[in-house]
Amino acid sequence: MRSGFVAIVGKPNVGKSTLLNAFVGTKVSIVSEKPQTTRNRIVGIANLPGAQVVFVDTPGVHKPKHGLGRRLVEAARGAVQGMDLILFMADPTTPILLSDRATAEMLQSAGCPVWLVINKIDAVDRDTLAQIKPELEAMYPFERTVLVSAARGDNVQDLLHDIAQRLPEGPMYYPPDTVVDKPEEFLAAEMIREKLLERTREEVPHSVAVVVETMRAREERDIVDIDASILVERDSQKGIVIGAGGRMLREVGTAARAEIERLLGSQVNLQLWVKVRPKWRDDEAMLNRLGYRE
């Protein structure tokens, strides 16, 4: 039996969550084209014949502008400690940025092998890939380089098999049917936030948080009642989230409810409430409540 912990790191929007979901075989981390979508350390478990790989999806490394941003960067830094292997993800469709170099610098203290995973190979031609590949490899003494398309699935299963073979012998850290270490309330809140990210303007996504206030199953019927609060920082953002005549909020609720029902395997009665909490991203007590721990 081989087992171990593998961190997935990189700048925002390189496809870390997409790759994690592909490894696990189901959606355990929300995905959006907007950067800094992942805010928490998400653990997804891939169970293979003779191996269990515990993947840690981390927030993207960036220059923080508020308390939440600082906690996200610290979460990424902390995630590389105690790992058996680290996957450094890079995006060949964009130039090498300071955030790429900051991530590579962060790995100096990791104390474990690091593989360079160049994602989105389906989005660039061979000449572009041939040009940027040595530039990326020069940032850090990577043990190996792997080319993948997480969205399309190219080379993902081969990479997963190679990762499992690289891990040491060890026990199963989770039961064999476990794919994520987060409670259902957390996953439901993330699904609601994902639907908001898909539909709202640029000024809203980073200012939104979702809190599941209550989640309870009815005794007499196969229905789960969920009350969730959507937090924004300004009244103008509240208006955007609600939409004209409540249209936006209804669309978000309908889309989120469908995903939560697939998660729970039962009907869901979802009630959403939009609340203004000025500067919540710098409110230490609110950050703690939302799970963004120091």
GULUMTI-307626 format. One record per residue (C-alpha): x, y, z; residue number from 1; residue in one letter. Coordinates in nm, 2 decimals. Layout:
REM residues N
      px      py      pz  pos  code
       X       Y       Z  NUM     a
...
This chain:
REM residues 294
      px      py      pz  pos  code
    0.00    0.00    0.00    1     m
    0.13    0.34   -0.10    2     r
   -0.01    0.66    0.04    3     s
    0.09    1.02    0.10    4     g
    0.00    1.39    0.07    5     f
    0.04    1.59   -0.24    6     v
    0.00    1.97   -0.25    7     a
   -0.12    2.15   -0.57    8     i
    0.02    2.50   -0.58    9     v
    0.05    2.79   -0.83   10     g
   -0.08    3.14   -0.91   11     k
   -0.45    3.20   -0.94   12     p
   -0.65    3.06   -1.23   13     n
   -0.40    2.80   -1.35   14     v
   -0.64    2.52   -1.31   15     g
   -0.56    2.37   -0.97   16     k
   -0.92    2.30   -0.87   17     s
   -0.99    2.15   -1.22   18     t
   -0.70    1.91   -1.18   19     l
   -0.80    1.81   -0.83   20     l
   -1.15    1.73   -0.95   21     n
   -1.01    1.53   -1.24   22     a
   -0.79    1.33   -1.00   23     f
   -1.07    1.25   -0.76   24     v
   -1.32    1.18   -1.03   25     g
   -1.59    1.41   -0.89   26     t
   -1.63    1.78   -0.80   27     k
   -1.49    1.86   -0.46   28     v
   -1.35    2.21   -0.54   29     s
   -1.55    2.48   -0.72   30     i
   -1.42    2.61   -1.05   31     v
   -1.44    2.96   -1.20   32     s
   -1.26    3.16   -1.47   33     e
   -1.23    3.44   -1.21   34     k
   -0.90    3.43   -1.02   35     p
   -0.87    3.35   -0.65   36     q
   -1.17    3.13   -0.66   37     t
   -1.03    2.88   -0.41   38     t
   -1.02    3.03   -0.06   39     r
   -0.98    2.73    0.16   40     n
   -0.74    2.44    0.18   41     r
   -0.95    2.17    0.01   42     i
   -0.85    1.81    0.06   43     v
   -0.95    1.56   -0.21   44     g
   -0.88    1.19   -0.19   45     i
   -0.80    0.97   -0.48   46     a
   -0.84    0.60   -0.40   47     n
   -0.65    0.37   -0.64   48     l
   -0.58   -0.01   -0.63   49     p
   -0.30   -0.03   -0.37   50     g
   -0.27    0.35   -0.32   51     a
   -0.44    0.64   -0.16   52     q
   -0.33    0.99   -0.27   53     v
   -0.44    1.28   -0.05   54     v
   -0.44    1.60   -0.26   55     f
   -0.44    1.95   -0.11   56     v
   -0.57    2.22   -0.33   57     d
   -0.44    2.56   -0.22   58     t
   -0.54    2.92   -0.28   59     p
   -0.34    3.09   -0.55   60     g
   -0.04    3.29   -0.45   61     v
   -0.09    3.66   -0.51   62     h
   -0.02    4.00   -0.36   63     k
   -0.28    4.04   -0.08   64     p
   -0.48    4.36   -0.05   65     k
   -0.68    4.28    0.26   66     h
   -0.70    4.05    0.56   67     g
   -0.87    3.77    0.36   68     l
   -0.59    3.79    0.10   69     g
   -0.32    3.76    0.36   70     r
   -0.48    3.46    0.51   71     r
   -0.52    3.29    0.17   72     l
   -0.15    3.34    0.09   73     v
   -0.05    3.21    0.44   74     e
   -0.28    2.90    0.38   75     a
   -0.09    2.83    0.06   76     a
    0.25    2.87    0.23   77     r
    0.14    2.64    0.51   78     g
    0.01    2.38    0.27   79     a
    0.35    2.30    0.13   80     v
    0.49    2.19    0.47   81     q
    0.48    1.81    0.55   82     g
    0.40    1.70    0.20   83     m
    0.54    1.39    0.02   84     d
    0.52    1.56   -0.32   85     l
    0.43    1.90   -0.46   86     i
    0.28    1.98   -0.80   87     l
    0.37    2.33   -0.92   88     f
    0.11    2.42   -1.18   89     m
    0.18    2.67   -1.46   90     a
   -0.02    2.82   -1.74   91     d
    0.16    2.85   -2.08   92     p
   -0.11    3.08   -2.21   93     t
    0.01    3.37   -1.99   94     t
    0.36    3.51   -1.93   95     p
    0.56    3.41   -1.63   96     i
    0.45    3.65   -1.35   97     l
    0.58    3.76   -1.02   98     l
    0.32    3.53   -0.86   99     s
    0.48    3.24   -1.04  100     d
    0.82    3.33   -0.91  101     r
    0.68    3.39   -0.56  102     a
    0.53    3.04   -0.56  103     t
    0.86    2.89   -0.67  104     a
    1.04    3.08   -0.40  105     e
    0.79    2.96   -0.14  106     m
    0.89    2.60   -0.23  107     l
    1.25    2.65   -0.12  108     q
    1.15    2.53    0.23  109     s
    0.92    2.25    0.12  110     a
    1.17    1.97    0.18  111     g
    1.01    1.73   -0.07  112     c
    1.02    1.66   -0.45  113     p
    0.84    1.91   -0.67  114     v
    0.70    1.84   -1.02  115     w
    0.63    2.10   -1.27  116     l
    0.28    2.05   -1.42  117     v
    0.22    2.26   -1.73  118     i
   -0.16    2.28   -1.78  119     n
   -0.38    2.40   -2.06  120     k
   -0.16    2.24   -2.33  121     i
   -0.47    2.22   -2.55  122     d
   -0.48    2.61   -2.56  123     a
   -0.13    2.68   -2.71  124     v
    0.06    2.57   -3.01  125     d
    0.38    2.37   -3.01  126     r
    0.61    2.67   -3.07  127     d
    0.46    2.86   -2.78  128     t
    0.49    2.56   -2.55  129     l
    0.85    2.49   -2.66  130     a
    0.94    2.85   -2.58  131     q
    0.79    2.88   -2.23  132     i
    0.87    2.53   -2.11  133     k
    1.24    2.59   -2.05  134     p
    1.16    2.93   -1.89  135     e
    0.93    2.76   -1.64  136     l
    1.18    2.48   -1.57  137     e
    1.45    2.74   -1.49  138     a
    1.25    2.88   -1.20  139     m
    1.31    2.58   -0.97  140     y
    1.50    2.24   -0.97  141     p
    1.19    2.04   -1.06  142     f
    1.23    1.66   -1.04  143     e
    1.03    1.62   -1.36  144     r
    0.80    1.81   -1.60  145     t
    0.45    1.69   -1.70  146     v
    0.22    1.83   -1.97  147     l
   -0.15    1.81   -1.91  148     v
   -0.49    1.95   -2.00  149     s
   -0.69    1.92   -1.68  150     a
   -1.01    2.04   -1.84  151     a
   -0.99    1.79   -2.13  152     r
   -0.83    1.51   -1.93  153     g
   -0.51    1.48   -2.14  154     d
   -0.24    1.29   -1.94  155     n
   -0.43    1.33   -1.61  156     v
   -0.47    0.96   -1.54  157     q
   -0.11    0.88   -1.63  158     d
    0.01    1.16   -1.40  159     l
   -0.21    1.02   -1.12  160     l
   -0.06    0.68   -1.16  161     h
    0.29    0.82   -1.16  162     d
    0.22    1.02   -0.84  163     i
    0.09    0.71   -0.67  164     a
    0.41    0.52   -0.76  165     q
    0.62    0.81   -0.63  166     r
    0.46    0.80   -0.28  167     l
    0.61    0.60    0.01  168     p
    0.45    0.29    0.16  169     e
    0.20    0.38    0.42  170     g
   -0.15    0.34    0.56  171     p
   -0.48    0.46    0.43  172     m
   -0.55    0.80    0.59  173     y
   -0.92    0.81    0.50  174     y
   -1.18    0.54    0.46  175     p
   -1.18    0.41    0.10  176     p
   -1.51    0.57    0.01  177     d
   -1.41    0.92    0.12  178     t
   -1.33    1.18   -0.16  179     v
   -1.33    1.51    0.04  180     v
   -1.26    1.61    0.40  181     d
   -1.50    1.90    0.42  182     k
   -1.85    1.88    0.57  183     p
   -2.16    1.90    0.36  184     e
   -2.24    2.25    0.48  185     e
   -1.91    2.38    0.35  186     f
   -1.96    2.21    0.01  187     l
   -2.31    2.35   -0.02  188     a
   -2.18    2.71    0.06  189     a
   -1.91    2.67   -0.20  190     e
   -2.16    2.56   -0.47  191     m
   -2.37    2.86   -0.40  192     i
   -2.06    3.09   -0.43  193     r
   -1.96    2.92   -0.75  194     e
   -2.30    3.00   -0.91  195     k
   -2.25    3.36   -0.80  196     l
   -1.91    3.38   -0.95  197     l
   -2.05    3.26   -1.28  198     e
   -2.31    3.53   -1.30  199     r
   -2.19    3.85   -1.13  200     t
   -1.98    4.14   -1.25  201     r
   -1.61    4.20   -1.18  202     e
   -1.68    4.42   -0.87  203     e
   -1.87    4.15   -0.69  204     v
   -1.69    3.81   -0.69  205     p
   -1.41    3.89   -0.45  206     h
   -1.64    4.07   -0.21  207     s
   -1.88    3.77   -0.18  208     v
   -1.89    3.51    0.09  209     a
   -2.15    3.24    0.17  210     v
   -2.25    3.11    0.51  211     v
   -2.49    2.81    0.55  212     v
   -2.68    2.91    0.86  213     e
   -2.88    2.59    0.90  214     t
   -2.90    2.26    0.72  215     m
   -3.15    2.00    0.85  216     r
   -3.32    1.70    0.70  217     a
   -3.70    1.67    0.75  218     r
   -3.81    1.36    0.94  219     e
   -4.12    1.29    0.74  220     e
   -3.99    1.36    0.39  221     r
   -3.67    1.32    0.19  222     d
   -3.61    1.69    0.18  223     i
   -3.32    1.90    0.32  224     v
   -3.39    2.25    0.43  225     d
   -3.10    2.49    0.39  226     i
   -3.08    2.86    0.49  227     d
   -2.78    3.04    0.36  228     a
   -2.66    3.40    0.38  229     s
   -2.47    3.57    0.10  230     i
   -2.24    3.84    0.24  231     l
   -2.14    4.15    0.03  232     v
   -1.96    4.46    0.13  233     e
   -2.18    4.74   -0.03  234     r
   -2.54    4.81   -0.10  235     d
   -2.47    4.83   -0.47  236     s
   -2.33    4.48   -0.46  237     q
   -2.64    4.36   -0.28  238     k
   -2.85    4.50   -0.57  239     g
   -2.64    4.32   -0.83  240     i
   -2.67    3.98   -0.64  241     v
   -3.05    4.02   -0.60  242     i
   -3.10    4.15   -0.96  243     g
   -3.40    4.32   -1.11  244     a
   -3.71    4.18   -0.95  245     g
   -3.49    3.92   -0.77  246     g
   -3.40    3.75   -1.10  247     r
   -3.03    3.70   -1.03  248     m
   -3.09    3.55   -0.68  249     l
   -3.35    3.31   -0.82  250     r
   -3.11    3.20   -1.10  251     e
   -2.83    3.14   -0.85  252     v
   -3.06    2.95   -0.62  253     g
   -3.19    2.73   -0.89  254     t
   -2.85    2.64   -1.02  255     a
   -2.70    2.58   -0.68  256     a
   -2.99    2.37   -0.56  257     r
   -2.95    2.13   -0.85  258     a
   -2.58    2.07   -0.76  259     e
   -2.65    2.04   -0.39  260     i
   -2.92    1.79   -0.46  261     e
   -2.67    1.58   -0.65  262     r
   -2.43    1.61   -0.36  263     l
   -2.68    1.51   -0.10  264     l
   -2.89    1.26   -0.30  265     g
   -3.22    1.42   -0.19  266     s
   -3.45    1.71   -0.26  267     q
   -3.33    2.05   -0.13  268     v
   -3.53    2.35   -0.02  269     n
   -3.28    2.63   -0.05  270     l
   -3.35    2.98    0.10  271     q
   -3.09    3.26    0.02  272     l
   -3.06    3.59    0.20  273     w
   -2.83    3.87    0.09  274     v
   -2.67    4.08    0.37  275     k
   -2.43    4.38    0.36  276     v
   -2.13    4.34    0.59  277     r
   -1.89    4.64    0.52  278     p
   -1.53    4.54    0.49  279     k
   -1.59    4.18    0.60  280     w
   -1.26    4.08    0.43  281     r
   -1.07    4.28    0.70  282     d
   -1.30    4.17    0.99  283     d
   -1.10    3.92    1.19  284     e
   -1.40    3.77    1.37  285     a
   -1.59    3.73    1.04  286     m
   -1.29    3.57    0.87  287     l
   -1.27    3.32    1.16  288     n
   -1.64    3.24    1.13  289     r
   -1.60    3.18    0.76  290     l
   -1.32    2.93    0.83  291     g
   -1.03    3.14    0.70  292     y
   -0.81    3.06    1.00  293     r
   -0.48    3.22    1.08  294     e
